[in-house]
Amino acid sequence: MANLNTGYVSTNRGIIKIFQIIAGFVMCSLLCANWYGGRSCFGEGRLGYSSGLNFVILIINLVLFVLNLLNLAVWKLERIYSVVATILFAIASGLLIWYMISRENYHSTLVITTILLFVQTLLFLWDTKILQGEAAN
């Protein structure tokens, strides 16, 4: 049985992971707030990409958080995951901005979600820097 690594939550990586999980739950609730047969959550391509990406990343973040708490860190996998997630969230931010401009829809939920997507991009970038040894943990 693995030892519980409670010190993980006080490291920069642990705090980043907690912020990523909270932001993920907030984005899920904002993107799926008006459930019209799934259209608001996974309907339109740009919204669907952002929502689907967020949902998958949220699940992966929860699993990685638990693995790190159990002292079962997989740093190489997490490094690749962080780089890929940084790129995918940057794309999602751009797609949501494009969606808002093309539809002239600047609803507060979309604006907040776009800001959170950008924040997620920065959090994953910071996590990547830590995993590559370029920033302190």
MITOR-29518 format. One record per residue (C-alpha): residue number from 0; residue in three letters; x, y, z. Coordinates in Angstrom, 3 decimals. Layout:
% residues N
(NUM,"ala",(X,Y,Z))
...
END
This chain:
% residues 137
(0,"met",(0.000,0.000,0.000))
(1,"ala",(1.303,3.447,-0.918))
(2,"asn",(1.985,6.088,1.712))
(3,"leu",(-0.174,9.199,1.680))
(4,"asn",(1.836,12.191,0.485))
(5,"thr",(0.045,15.057,2.268))
(6,"gly",(2.954,17.385,1.503))
(7,"tyr",(1.924,17.348,-2.169))
(8,"val",(-0.939,19.795,-1.544))
(9,"ser",(1.493,22.387,-0.175))
(10,"thr",(3.807,22.276,-3.219))
(11,"asn",(3.368,24.552,-6.223))
(12,"arg",(2.346,21.551,-8.324))
(13,"gly",(-0.292,20.512,-5.783))
(14,"ile",(-1.728,24.014,-5.597))
(15,"ile",(-1.735,24.294,-9.410))
(16,"lys",(-3.563,20.956,-9.677))
(17,"ile",(-6.173,22.098,-7.118))
(18,"phe",(-6.728,25.356,-9.072))
(19,"gln",(-7.003,23.375,-12.331))
(20,"ile",(-9.627,21.088,-10.810))
(21,"ile",(-11.652,23.993,-9.395))
(22,"ala",(-11.472,25.882,-12.715))
(23,"gly",(-12.518,22.695,-14.528))
(24,"phe",(-15.619,22.273,-12.378))
(25,"val",(-16.529,25.947,-12.802))
(26,"met",(-16.141,25.717,-16.595))
(27,"cys",(-18.251,22.540,-16.712))
(28,"ser",(-21.035,24.303,-14.842))
(29,"leu",(-20.801,27.430,-17.026))
(30,"leu",(-20.674,25.608,-20.363))
(31,"cys",(-23.456,23.201,-19.434))
(32,"ala",(-25.583,25.692,-17.466))
(33,"asn",(-28.426,25.701,-20.008))
(34,"trp",(-28.807,22.073,-20.972))
(35,"tyr",(-30.955,22.018,-24.121))
(36,"gly",(-30.631,18.396,-25.140))
(37,"gly",(-26.844,18.687,-24.897))
(38,"arg",(-26.539,21.606,-27.317))
(39,"ser",(-25.123,24.068,-24.815))
(40,"cys",(-22.530,21.607,-23.571))
(41,"phe",(-21.337,19.651,-26.592))
(42,"gly",(-23.343,21.026,-29.509))
(43,"glu",(-21.620,23.677,-31.615))
(44,"gly",(-18.130,22.571,-32.682))
(45,"arg",(-16.116,25.291,-30.970))
(46,"leu",(-18.142,25.075,-27.765))
(47,"gly",(-18.131,21.302,-27.945))
(48,"tyr",(-14.338,21.216,-28.305))
(49,"ser",(-13.853,23.500,-25.302))
(50,"ser",(-16.390,21.645,-23.178))
(51,"gly",(-15.184,18.174,-24.171))
(52,"leu",(-11.538,19.087,-23.636))
(53,"asn",(-12.312,20.573,-20.238))
(54,"phe",(-14.285,17.499,-19.181))
(55,"val",(-11.548,15.038,-20.198))
(56,"ile",(-8.792,17.159,-18.637))
(57,"leu",(-10.823,17.491,-15.423))
(58,"ile",(-11.064,13.711,-15.090))
(59,"ile",(-7.332,13.267,-15.841))
(60,"asn",(-6.469,15.998,-13.310))
(61,"leu",(-8.517,14.265,-10.625))
(62,"val",(-6.742,10.960,-11.322))
(63,"leu",(-3.289,12.592,-11.321))
(64,"phe",(-4.079,14.454,-8.099))
(65,"val",(-5.015,11.202,-6.369))
(66,"leu",(-1.942,9.423,-7.799))
(67,"asn",(0.325,12.183,-6.495))
(68,"leu",(-1.394,12.035,-3.094))
(69,"leu",(-0.686,8.310,-3.043))
(70,"asn",(2.967,9.061,-3.856))
(71,"leu",(2.658,7.377,-7.253))
(72,"ala",(3.988,10.267,-9.337))
(73,"val",(4.476,9.646,-13.050))
(74,"trp",(6.567,12.708,-13.913))
(75,"lys",(7.425,11.792,-17.515))
(76,"leu",(3.785,11.177,-18.376))
(77,"glu",(2.730,14.353,-16.555))
(78,"arg",(5.323,16.402,-18.431))
(79,"ile",(3.966,15.246,-21.805))
(80,"tyr",(0.398,15.685,-20.545))
(81,"ser",(1.100,19.257,-19.390))
(82,"val",(2.668,20.268,-22.708))
(83,"val",(-0.224,18.796,-24.705))
(84,"ala",(-2.842,20.312,-22.371))
(85,"thr",(-1.176,23.743,-22.632))
(86,"ile",(-1.461,23.637,-26.414))
(87,"leu",(-5.021,22.278,-26.388))
(88,"phe",(-6.255,24.886,-23.904))
(89,"ala",(-4.615,27.672,-25.935))
(90,"ile",(-6.519,26.387,-28.985))
(91,"ala",(-9.747,26.191,-26.938))
(92,"ser",(-9.286,29.802,-25.804))
(93,"gly",(-8.864,30.926,-29.401))
(94,"leu",(-11.872,28.919,-30.570))
(95,"leu",(-14.099,30.377,-27.878))
(96,"ile",(-12.971,33.926,-28.732))
(97,"trp",(-13.701,33.162,-32.396))
(98,"tyr",(-17.133,31.797,-31.432))
(99,"met",(-18.031,34.892,-29.410))
(100,"ile",(-16.915,37.257,-32.182))
(101,"ser",(-18.613,35.346,-35.006))
(102,"arg",(-21.898,34.986,-33.116))
(103,"glu",(-21.651,38.416,-31.463))
(104,"asn",(-22.462,36.577,-28.252))
(105,"tyr",(-20.621,38.090,-25.302))
(106,"his",(-22.682,36.450,-22.590))
(107,"ser",(-21.013,36.526,-19.190))
(108,"thr",(-20.757,32.724,-19.005))
(109,"leu",(-18.787,32.638,-22.266))
(110,"val",(-16.503,35.479,-21.202))
(111,"ile",(-15.790,33.864,-17.828))
(112,"thr",(-15.209,30.496,-19.498))
(113,"thr",(-12.786,32.054,-21.984))
(114,"ile",(-10.874,33.708,-19.160))
(115,"leu",(-10.737,30.396,-17.276))
(116,"leu",(-9.508,28.592,-20.409))
(117,"phe",(-6.695,31.128,-20.659))
(118,"val",(-5.957,30.693,-16.934))
(119,"gln",(-5.828,26.918,-17.453))
(120,"thr",(-3.351,27.472,-20.299))
(121,"leu",(-1.113,29.483,-17.970))
(122,"leu",(-1.449,26.952,-15.137))
(123,"phe",(-0.459,24.088,-17.435))
(124,"leu",(2.442,26.161,-18.767))
(125,"trp",(3.619,26.797,-15.206))
(126,"asp",(3.254,23.093,-14.373))
(127,"thr",(5.306,22.227,-17.470))
(128,"lys",(8.055,24.601,-16.354))
(129,"ile",(8.126,22.958,-12.911))
(130,"leu",(8.244,19.454,-14.399))
(131,"gln",(11.115,20.473,-16.700))
(132,"gly",(13.033,21.954,-13.783))
(133,"glu",(12.744,25.529,-15.053))
(134,"ala",(10.656,26.705,-12.066))
(135,"ala",(10.651,25.866,-8.371))
(136,"asn",(8.173,23.418,-6.936))
END
